[in-house]
Amino acid sequence: MKMKRIFFATAVAISILGFEYNPSGAENESWWQVFFTEPEKNTHGNAVSLPEQNFIHLIDTAVVSVDGAFFEIGSTRVASAFIRAHKRGVKVRLVTDDSNRKKDGLRMVLAAGIPVVYDNKRGLMHDKFAIVDGKYIWTGSYNITDNCAFKNNNNAILIGSIDLSAIFTAEFEEMFTYNVFENRKELAPLPALNNRYYVKIGDTNINAYFSPDNDVEDIIVKRVRKARKSIYFMAFSFTSDPIGEAMIEQSKKGVSVSGIFEKRGSNTRESEYVKFLTEGIPVKLDRNRKNLHHKVIIIDEEIVITGSYNFSRNASKKNDENILIIENQEIAKKFLAEFRHLY
């Protein structure tokens, strides 16, 4: 039996927070920031990674705590930021996948005495999120590795919200404190309190879901079926028949559907790529010599689905994953610009 703990602020929770740090390479959007990697700019030795730069900056400004759940912890630069925070008295705790024990960054944080919990299960601990000082959430497709920072197309989003942080903290504690992974059912005595997945920040509705706790595949299918005008997607792995069929159904109803597939694995029997081509849906393979690592769906140019969740059976049934569904036109514009740039 697992027990899931929700942490509430002792004072009145305030969802909208002005950022206390000044991120580089992005406009100040008051309570959110979006960052994309730019691998095309890293071809001449001038390495640039806005997600890595700003994640390090976020860690360097932490004053109380940094809790991170990442599939891989390989970057020595990010590891150094974790260690700097640890040395100045910030409480740093990490969760990672058991298969990545030999990564250089992970070895560094372990040597510095930072506590790390491994998943030790058949599926992957594939989450990619951090909670900083109980009020900032960082998530997206970006892994803490050199490849994800400099070679792969990735996204990251930073949101200031005590309420959203509480939701992610509950998931983190479930793994770090109670060593519960691959959970499919709420067993806590107060499920009404524990099943808190929704916050509102200003006029923006945000839902946070975790796989396989929640039926994320079905949640995405339902959102896709509500599309009125358009569906755009960028997919590292897209093998989910239900999501693919929902998009095809919408296309037949007149909704504009288009997307980009990571070329690796796109011609396999499991991939939705050939099926989409057969149905006449305009999809393309990415041109990055490495990977298109996004896991993004943009609906009606106002709803963004992003996080660690690939559109696959393993992500739905086996892995620990996280997604955000964000209803915000300005955020959607950022992701749509990335889509158009790559498409």
VENDACOR-V466482 format. One record per helix or strand of 3 or more residues. SS is the DSSP state (H for helix, E for strand). FROM is the first residue (numbers start at 1). TO is the last residue. If there is no record, write none. Layout:
ss=[SS:SS]
from=[FROM:FROM]
to=[TO:TO]
This chain:
ss=[E:H:H:E:H:E:H:H:E:E:E:H:E:H:H:E:E:H:E:H:E:H:E:E:E:H:E:H]
from=[32:39:50:65:76:91:98:104:115:128:136:146:155:162:191:198:204:216:230:241:256:273:282:295:303:313:320:329]
to=[37:41:61:70:87:96:100:111:118:132:140:151:160:176:194:201:211:225:235:252:261:278:285:299:307:317:327:342]
